[in-house]
């Protein structure tokens, strides 16, 4: 089974360029978490990973200013594994929607995948 949080938009204060930690920027986060569902009946939330729990985990970590998105991605996946030690894999992408890069229009970001 795979549980996903897609296109979550948050304003946060990550970055290494002057002003980013002060004014922040908008970020898009996509997270997917996979686990073995072979013994579960899916009768209640205890039989799955609640996407609400994943959203709160992301919100909490995004509130902590982190200069590099690479580290932020790693920390979020570490938090997911701590909260749900039975998962088989996780993948996250974090995209900076308006990067402060001169003469650049577009988005930049990182992705990280792990198998457990």
C-alpha positions as CSV (number, residue, x, y, z in Angstrom):
1,X,0.0,0.0,0.0
2,X,1.2,3.5,-0.8
3,X,-0.1,6.6,1.1
4,X,0.6,9.9,-0.6
5,X,0.5,13.6,0.2
6,X,0.7,15.5,-3.1
7,X,1.2,19.2,-3.9
8,X,1.2,20.4,-0.4
9,X,2.1,24.1,-0.5
10,X,3.7,25.7,2.6
11,X,5.4,29.0,3.2
12,X,8.7,28.4,5.0
13,X,12.2,30.0,5.6
14,X,14.7,27.6,4.0
15,X,17.5,28.7,1.8
16,X,21.1,30.0,1.6
17,X,20.7,33.1,-0.4
18,X,20.5,36.5,1.3
19,X,17.0,37.3,2.5
20,X,15.6,33.8,2.1
21,X,15.7,33.1,5.9
22,X,14.0,36.5,6.5
23,X,11.2,36.6,3.9
24,X,10.9,32.9,3.1
25,X,9.3,31.4,0.1
26,X,6.6,28.9,-1.0
27,X,7.5,25.3,-1.3
28,X,5.6,22.3,-2.8
29,X,6.1,19.0,-1.0
30,X,5.2,15.6,-2.3
31,X,5.6,12.5,-0.1
32,X,4.8,8.9,-0.6
33,X,5.2,6.1,2.0
34,X,4.8,2.4,1.1
35,X,4.1,-0.4,3.6
36,X,3.1,-4.1,3.5
37,X,-0.7,-4.4,3.7
38,X,-0.9,-8.2,3.4
39,X,-2.2,-8.7,7.0
40,X,-4.4,-5.6,7.3
41,X,-8.2,-5.5,6.9
42,X,-8.5,-1.7,6.5
43,X,-11.3,-1.4,8.9
44,X,-10.0,1.7,10.7
45,X,-7.2,4.2,10.7
46,X,-5.1,1.8,12.8
47,X,-4.8,-0.4,9.7
48,X,-3.1,2.3,7.7
49,X,-0.9,5.4,7.8
50,X,-3.0,8.5,8.2
51,X,-2.2,11.1,5.6
52,X,-3.2,13.7,8.3
53,X,-0.3,12.4,10.5
54,X,2.0,12.7,7.5
55,X,0.8,16.3,6.8
56,X,1.4,17.3,10.5
57,X,4.9,15.7,10.4
58,X,5.7,17.7,7.2
59,X,4.3,20.9,8.7
60,X,6.3,20.5,11.9
61,X,9.6,19.9,10.1
62,X,9.0,22.7,7.6
63,X,8.7,25.2,10.5
64,X,12.4,24.7,11.3
65,X,14.6,26.9,9.0
66,X,17.1,24.6,7.2
67,X,19.5,26.1,4.7
68,X,19.7,23.2,2.2
69,X,16.6,21.3,0.8
70,X,18.7,18.2,0.7
71,X,19.0,18.1,4.5
72,X,15.3,19.0,4.9
73,X,14.3,16.1,2.7
74,X,16.5,13.7,4.7
75,X,15.1,15.0,8.0
76,X,11.5,14.6,6.9
77,X,12.1,11.0,5.8
78,X,13.9,10.3,9.1
79,X,10.9,11.6,10.9
80,X,8.6,9.4,8.8
81,X,10.6,6.3,9.6
82,X,10.7,7.2,13.3
83,X,6.9,7.6,13.4
84,X,6.2,4.5,11.2
85,X,9.1,2.0,11.6
86,X,7.3,-0.7,9.6
87,X,7.4,1.2,6.3
88,X,9.1,-0.4,3.3
89,X,10.0,2.8,1.3
90,X,9.5,6.5,1.2
91,X,10.0,9.2,-1.4
92,X,9.9,12.9,-1.0
93,X,10.3,15.9,-3.3
94,X,10.6,19.5,-2.2
95,X,10.3,22.2,-4.8
96,X,11.0,25.9,-4.3
97,X,8.3,27.6,-6.3
98,X,9.9,31.0,-6.7
99,X,13.7,30.6,-6.3
100,X,15.6,33.9,-5.9
101,X,17.9,33.2,-8.9
102,X,18.6,36.1,-11.3
103,X,17.3,35.7,-14.8
104,X,15.6,32.4,-14.0
105,X,11.9,31.6,-14.3
106,X,11.0,28.2,-13.1
107,X,11.1,25.9,-10.1
108,X,14.0,24.1,-8.5
109,X,14.0,21.3,-5.9
110,X,15.3,18.0,-4.7
111,X,14.0,14.4,-4.5
112,X,15.0,11.6,-2.1
113,X,14.0,8.0,-2.1
114,X,14.7,5.3,0.5
115,X,14.2,1.6,0.8
116,X,14.1,0.0,4.2
